[in-house]
Amino acid sequence: MKLLHVHDYFAPGNSRYAFDMNRLLVARGHEVHVLAAVGARGPEDGAVVEGVRFHTYPHREDLGVLRRFRYAASSTAGRFEELQRDLDFDVLVLNQPVCAEAVLGSPLSRDLPKVYWFISPWAAEWRASNPEAGAVARLFQESARHRMEDSAVRACDRVMVESEFIRGQLRHHHRKVNMDRVVLVPGAVDPTRFRPDGTREENRARFGIGPGPVVLTVRRLVERMGIDLLVRGAVEVPGVRLVIGGEGPLRADLEALAASLGIQVLFLGFVKDEDLPALYRAADLFVLPTRSLEGFGLVAIEAMACGTPALGTPVGALPEVLGPLGLLFEEAGPRAIAAGLRRFFAERDDGLPARCRQHVLARYDWNVVIEQVESVLLGVIRESAGHRRE
């Protein structure tokens, strides 16, 4: 199988699940290419990383929204047609609407089997990330995003979702999609990489984290991730040390909030993928304080695979992922988070880390999930070949 995976934007960290999927398909004997815009940390054009070949162009954050969409669409369309003529792909995986629309608009994609990876409803995600936007901006931004995503999803032979929550979001936002084409392929981790290793103190030393109870989160610092809820909740738990990994536009606001509350918070900024396992092991507890639209919660299962329990708000897919172990706050608010943190540290369960890892191995092991991905992709290729013969 020769596969092209098309992204609007590929970035270390945010695109970790997609890259794991791609490199594991390579390990199973398939040829995998990625076409995407990248930032400063992204792979160079022509780079081969663990067998995955990247075809990239610069992400233009400096452009306005419309100009950036046009630039991304034209860049993707041109590169796709060059690659398809040279490589003749067997299947396309489309990850986001802008570049999906660009590829779908090319005559060269017409007869190719296509799979859309629906991560979250684009318009709803924009709304959650821009709560202060005016009515006119909301109408324009949301309607344009909805139409573009709806067209892309409906044009594909299969749609992959990571959770029942996201399946429900797809059904709600895109009512004309044939739900028989939708298949659930959960998030997954590599248990050989995300595993217990070394003492907590040894792992803390790598990041300059001192003694005492440590609560960790790793998230993009935007409104819907609820990091401010965690900061406000942690201040009510005496002695707890809060560590926050990730970048985003709210960092300065969150630092000011922590200072005003008098709580000790270590902001690590961007954390390299290779450093994540040690960071998870350094914490007593991982927290997902999400406000809305949590499509899966990959970082939570990565932490649990390392033997670090994770607690999350009862939002989106988190009841599916964390609920079986009872690892949920009562609600998404500072008081509920504070109560959950106090309960966790007061009722230490020495067997919980092992149960967390076993939960991940039983449900979210890449060694099993990659077979599901491969089955979906090979299935649409066979169906497409059958249709051409008819």
C-alpha positions as CSV (number, residue, x, y, z in Angstrom):
1,M,0.0,0.0,0.0
2,K,1.3,3.5,-1.0
3,L,-0.4,6.1,1.2
4,L,-0.4,9.9,1.2
5,H,-1.5,11.5,4.5
6,V,-2.5,15.2,4.0
7,H,-2.5,17.7,6.8
8,D,-3.2,21.4,7.0
9,Y,-0.4,21.7,9.6
10,F,2.0,19.1,10.9
11,A,3.7,19.9,14.2
12,P,5.7,17.8,16.7
13,G,3.6,17.1,19.7
14,N,0.2,18.0,18.2
15,S,0.7,15.5,15.3
16,R,2.3,12.7,17.5
17,Y,-0.7,10.3,17.0
18,A,-0.7,10.8,13.3
19,F,3.1,10.2,13.0
20,D,2.9,7.1,15.2
21,M,0.2,5.7,12.8
22,N,2.4,6.5,9.8
23,R,5.7,5.1,11.1
24,L,3.9,1.9,12.3
25,L,2.4,1.4,8.8
26,V,5.9,1.7,7.4
27,A,7.0,-0.9,9.9
28,R,4.3,-3.2,8.5
29,G,5.7,-2.9,5.0
30,H,3.7,0.0,3.6
31,E,5.0,3.2,1.8
32,V,3.9,6.3,3.6
33,H,4.2,10.0,2.6
34,V,3.0,13.1,4.4
35,L,2.0,16.4,2.7
36,A,1.7,19.3,5.1
37,A,2.5,22.9,6.1
38,V,5.1,23.0,8.9
39,G,6.5,25.6,11.3
40,A,10.0,26.0,12.5
41,R,10.0,22.7,14.4
42,G,8.5,20.7,11.5
43,P,10.3,18.3,9.3
44,E,12.1,19.7,6.2
45,D,10.8,19.1,2.7
46,G,12.1,15.7,1.6
47,A,13.0,14.6,5.1
48,V,12.6,10.9,5.9
49,V,11.8,10.2,9.6
50,E,11.5,6.6,10.7
51,G,10.7,5.6,7.1
52,V,8.0,8.3,6.6
53,R,8.8,10.8,3.8
54,F,7.7,14.4,4.3
55,H,6.7,16.8,1.6
56,T,6.3,20.2,3.3
57,Y,5.9,23.9,2.7
58,P,6.1,26.8,5.3
59,H,3.1,27.6,7.4
60,R,2.2,31.3,7.0
61,E,0.9,32.4,10.4
62,D,1.6,36.0,9.3
63,L,-1.2,35.9,6.7
64,G,-4.8,36.8,7.5
65,V,-7.3,33.9,7.7
66,L,-8.6,34.1,4.1
67,R,-5.1,34.6,2.6
68,R,-3.7,31.8,4.7
69,F,-6.5,29.4,3.6
70,R,-5.9,30.3,-0.1
71,Y,-2.1,29.9,0.3
72,A,-2.5,26.5,2.0
73,A,-5.0,25.3,-0.5
74,S,-3.0,26.3,-3.6
75,S,0.3,25.0,-2.0
76,T,-1.4,21.6,-1.2
77,A,-3.2,21.3,-4.6
78,G,0.0,21.9,-6.6
79,R,2.2,19.6,-4.5
80,F,-0.5,16.9,-4.5
81,E,-0.7,16.8,-8.2
82,E,3.1,16.6,-8.6
83,L,3.3,13.7,-6.1
84,Q,0.3,11.8,-7.5
85,R,1.8,11.9,-11.0
86,D,5.2,10.7,-9.8
87,L,4.1,8.2,-7.1
88,D,0.5,7.1,-8.0
89,F,-0.9,6.6,-4.5
90,D,-3.2,3.8,-3.5
91,V,-5.1,5.7,-0.8
92,L,-5.4,9.2,0.7
93,V,-5.9,10.1,4.3
94,L,-7.2,13.6,4.8
95,N,-6.7,15.2,8.2
96,Q,-8.2,18.7,8.0
97,P,-10.7,20.6,5.9
98,V,-8.6,23.2,4.0
99,C,-6.1,20.9,2.4
100,A,-8.8,18.1,2.1
101,E,-10.8,20.5,-0.1
102,A,-7.7,21.3,-2.1
103,V,-7.0,17.7,-2.8
104,L,-10.6,16.8,-3.5
105,G,-10.8,19.6,-6.0
106,S,-8.1,17.9,-8.2
107,P,-9.2,15.6,-11.0
108,L,-6.2,13.4,-10.0
109,S,-8.0,12.5,-6.7
110,R,-11.3,11.5,-8.2
111,D,-10.7,7.7,-8.5
112,L,-8.5,7.4,-5.4
113,P,-10.0,5.8,-2.3
114,K,-10.1,8.4,0.5
115,V,-10.3,8.3,4.3
116,Y,-11.1,11.4,6.4
117,W,-9.8,11.5,9.9
118,F,-12.4,13.5,11.9
119,I,-10.8,14.8,15.0
120,S,-13.4,17.4,16.1
121,P,-16.0,19.6,14.5
122,W,-13.9,22.5,13.1
123,A,-16.6,25.2,13.5
124,A,-17.4,24.2,17.1
125,E,-13.7,24.1,17.9
126,W,-13.2,27.7,16.6
127,R,-16.2,28.8,18.6
128,A,-14.8,27.3,21.8
129,S,-11.4,28.9,21.2
130,N,-12.8,32.4,20.4
131,P,-15.5,33.0,23.1
132,E,-15.2,36.8,22.7
133,A,-15.8,36.9,19.0
134,G,-18.7,39.1,17.7
135,A,-21.8,37.8,16.0
136,V,-20.7,38.7,12.5
137,A,-17.3,37.0,12.9
138,R,-19.0,33.9,14.4
139,L,-21.4,33.7,11.5
140,F,-18.7,34.0,8.9
141,Q,-16.1,31.8,10.6
142,E,-18.4,29.1,11.7
143,S,-20.4,28.8,8.5
144,A,-17.3,28.7,6.2
145,R,-15.6,26.1,8.4
146,H,-18.8,24.0,8.6
147,R,-19.4,24.0,4.8
148,M,-15.8,23.2,4.0
149,E,-15.6,20.3,6.5
150,D,-19.0,18.9,5.5
151,S,-18.0,18.8,1.9
152,A,-14.7,17.0,2.7
153,V,-16.3,14.4,5.1
154,R,-19.1,13.5,2.7
155,A,-16.7,13.0,-0.2
156,C,-14.7,10.3,1.6
157,D,-15.2,6.5,1.5
158,R,-14.5,6.2,5.2
159,V,-14.4,8.5,8.2
160,M,-12.3,7.6,11.2
161,V,-13.1,8.9,14.7
162,E,-11.3,8.4,18.0
163,S,-14.2,8.1,20.4
164,E,-18.0,7.6,20.6
165,F,-18.2,11.3,21.7
166,I,-16.6,12.3,18.4
167,R,-18.9,10.0,16.5
168,G,-21.8,11.8,18.1
169,Q,-20.3,15.2,17.2
170,L,-19.9,14.1,13.6
171,R,-23.6,12.9,13.5
172,H,-24.8,16.2,15.1
173,H,-22.8,18.6,12.9
174,H,-22.8,16.7,9.6
175,R,-26.3,15.1,9.4
176,K,-26.0,14.0,5.8
177,V,-22.9,11.8,6.3
178,N,-23.6,8.1,5.9
179,M,-22.9,6.8,9.4
180,D,-22.3,3.3,8.0
181,R,-19.0,4.7,6.6
182,V,-17.8,5.9,10.1
183,V,-15.4,3.7,12.0
184,L,-14.0,4.1,15.5
185,V,-10.3,3.8,15.8
186,P,-9.2,4.9,19.3
187,G,-6.2,6.8,20.2
188,A,-3.2,4.7,21.1
189,V,0.3,4.7,22.7
190,D,3.5,2.8,22.1
191,P,3.8,0.9,25.5
192,T,7.5,0.3,24.9
193,R,8.2,4.0,24.9
194,F,5.6,5.2,27.4
195,R,6.4,2.9,30.3
196,P,7.5,3.1,33.9
197,D,11.3,3.7,34.1
198,G,13.5,5.0,36.9
199,T,12.5,6.6,40.1
200,R,10.3,9.7,40.3
201,E,13.2,11.6,41.8
202,E,15.4,10.7,38.8
203,N,12.8,11.8,36.3
204,R,12.1,15.0,38.2
205,A,15.8,16.0,38.1
206,R,15.7,16.2,34.3
207,F,13.2,19.1,34.6
208,G,14.3,20.8,37.8
209,I,11.2,19.7,39.7
210,G,11.6,19.6,43.4
211,P,10.1,17.4,46.1
212,G,6.5,17.3,47.2
213,P,3.2,16.4,45.5
214,V,3.4,17.2,41.8
215,V,0.4,17.7,39.5
216,L,1.2,17.8,35.8
217,T,-0.7,18.8,32.7
218,V,0.6,19.1,29.1
219,R,-1.8,21.1,26.9
220,R,-2.0,23.9,24.3
221,L,-2.6,27.0,26.4
222,V,-6.0,28.1,25.1
223,E,-9.4,28.7,26.7
224,R,-11.1,25.4,26.1
225,M,-8.2,23.4,27.7
226,G,-9.2,24.8,31.1
227,I,-5.7,25.3,32.5
228,D,-7.0,28.3,34.5
229,L,-9.5,26.0,36.2
230,L,-6.6,23.7,37.3
231,V,-4.6,26.7,38.6
232,R,-7.6,28.0,40.6
233,G,-8.3,24.5,41.9
234,A,-4.7,23.7,42.9
235,V,-4.5,26.8,45.0
236,E,-6.9,25.1,47.4
237,V,-4.6,22.1,47.9
238,P,-1.9,23.0,50.3
239,G,1.6,21.9,49.3
240,V,0.8,20.8,45.8
241,R,3.3,21.8,43.1
242,L,1.8,22.4,39.6
243,V,3.8,21.8,36.4
244,I,2.4,22.9,33.1
245,G,3.9,21.9,29.7
246,G,2.9,23.4,26.4
247,E,2.6,26.7,24.6
248,G,-0.2,29.0,23.6
249,P,-1.6,32.5,23.7
250,L,-2.8,32.3,27.3
251,R,0.6,31.7,28.8
252,A,1.2,35.2,30.1
253,D,-2.4,35.4,31.5
254,L,-1.9,32.0,33.3
255,E,1.5,33.1,34.7
256,A,-0.2,36.3,36.0
257,L,-3.1,34.3,37.5
258,A,-0.7,32.0,39.3
259,A,1.3,34.9,40.7
260,S,-1.9,36.7,41.9
261,L,-3.0,33.5,43.7
262,G,0.4,32.9,45.2
263,I,0.6,29.4,43.9
264,Q,3.9,27.8,42.8
265,V,3.6,26.8,39.1
266,L,6.4,25.7,36.8
267,F,5.8,26.6,33.2
268,L,7.9,24.4,30.9
269,G,6.8,25.7,27.6
270,F,7.1,23.4,24.6
271,V,8.1,19.8,25.6
272,K,9.9,17.7,23.0
273,D,8.2,14.4,22.2
274,E,11.3,12.5,23.4
275,D,11.1,14.2,26.8
276,L,7.4,13.4,27.5
277,P,7.8,9.9,29.0
278,A,10.2,11.2,31.7
279,L,8.0,14.2,32.4
280,Y,5.0,12.0,32.9
281,R,7.0,9.7,35.3
282,A,8.1,12.8,37.2
283,A,4.5,13.6,38.4
284,D,2.3,12.0,41.0
285,L,-0.8,12.9,39.0
286,F,-1.6,14.0,35.5
287,V,-4.7,16.2,35.0
288,L,-6.9,17.1,32.0
289,P,-9.0,20.1,33.1
290,T,-10.8,20.4,29.7
291,R,-13.7,22.8,29.4
292,S,-15.1,21.5,26.1
293,L,-14.6,19.3,23.0
294,E,-12.1,16.8,24.4
295,G,-12.1,14.3,21.5
296,F,-10.0,11.7,23.2
297,G,-7.3,12.8,25.6
298,L,-4.1,11.2,24.3
299,V,-1.8,12.7,26.9
300,A,-3.9,11.1,29.6
301,I,-3.3,7.6,28.3
302,E,0.4,8.3,27.7
303,A,0.7,9.3,31.3
304,M,-1.1,6.2,32.5
305,A,1.1,4.0,30.4
306,C,4.0,5.5,32.3
307,G,2.4,4.5,35.6
308,T,1.1,8.0,36.4
309,P,-2.6,8.1,37.2
310,A,-4.7,10.7,35.3
311,L,-7.8,12.6,36.4
312,G,-10.0,14.5,34.0
313,T,-13.2,16.6,33.8
314,P,-16.3,14.8,32.7
315,V,-16.1,16.4,29.3
316,G,-16.2,15.0,25.8
317,A,-14.6,11.6,25.5
318,L,-13.0,11.6,28.9
319,P,-15.8,9.6,30.6
320,E,-15.1,6.9,28.0
321,V,-11.3,6.9,28.5
322,L,-11.0,7.6,32.2
323,G,-14.5,6.6,33.5
324,P,-13.9,2.9,33.7
325,L,-11.3,3.6,36.4
326,G,-13.4,6.2,38.2
327,L,-10.8,8.9,37.4
328,L,-13.1,11.8,36.8
329,F,-13.8,15.1,38.6
330,E,-17.4,15.8,39.5
331,E,-17.5,18.7,37.0
332,A,-15.3,21.1,35.0
333,G,-14.7,23.8,37.7
334,P,-12.1,24.8,40.2
335,R,-13.9,23.5,43.3
336,A,-14.5,20.1,41.8
337,I,-10.9,20.0,40.7
338,A,-9.7,21.0,44.2
339,A,-11.9,18.3,45.8
340,G,-10.6,15.7,43.4
341,L,-6.9,16.6,44.0
342,R,-7.4,16.5,47.8
343,R,-9.1,13.1,47.6
344,F,-6.4,11.7,45.4
345,F,-3.6,12.7,47.7
346,A,-5.5,11.8,50.9
347,E,-6.5,8.3,49.6
348,R,-3.3,7.2,48.0
349,D,-3.9,3.9,46.2
350,D,-0.6,2.1,45.7
351,G,-2.1,-0.3,43.2
352,L,-3.6,2.5,41.0
353,P,-0.4,3.1,38.8
354,A,-0.3,-0.6,37.7
355,R,-4.1,-0.6,37.0
356,C,-3.7,2.5,34.9
357,R,-1.0,1.0,32.8
358,Q,-3.0,-2.2,32.4
359,H,-6.1,-0.2,31.4
360,V,-4.0,1.4,28.6
361,L,-2.5,-1.9,27.4
362,A,-5.9,-3.6,27.2
363,R,-7.6,-0.8,25.2
364,Y,-5.1,1.6,23.6
365,D,-1.9,-0.4,22.6
366,W,-0.6,0.7,19.2
367,N,0.3,-2.9,18.5
368,V,-3.4,-3.7,18.3
369,V,-4.8,-0.4,17.1
370,I,-2.5,-0.2,14.0
371,E,-4.1,-3.4,12.8
372,Q,-7.5,-1.6,12.9
373,V,-6.1,1.3,10.9
374,E,-4.5,-1.0,8.3
375,S,-7.8,-2.9,8.0
376,V,-9.7,0.4,7.2
377,L,-7.2,1.5,4.6
378,L,-6.9,-1.8,2.8
379,G,-10.7,-2.2,2.9
380,V,-11.3,1.0,1.0
381,I,-8.6,0.1,-1.5
382,R,-10.3,-3.2,-2.2
383,E,-13.7,-1.6,-2.4
384,S,-12.4,1.0,-4.9
385,A,-10.8,-1.7,-7.0
386,G,-14.1,-3.7,-7.0
387,H,-16.0,-0.6,-8.2
388,R,-13.6,0.0,-11.0
389,R,-14.0,-3.6,-12.3
390,E,-17.8,-3.3,-12.3
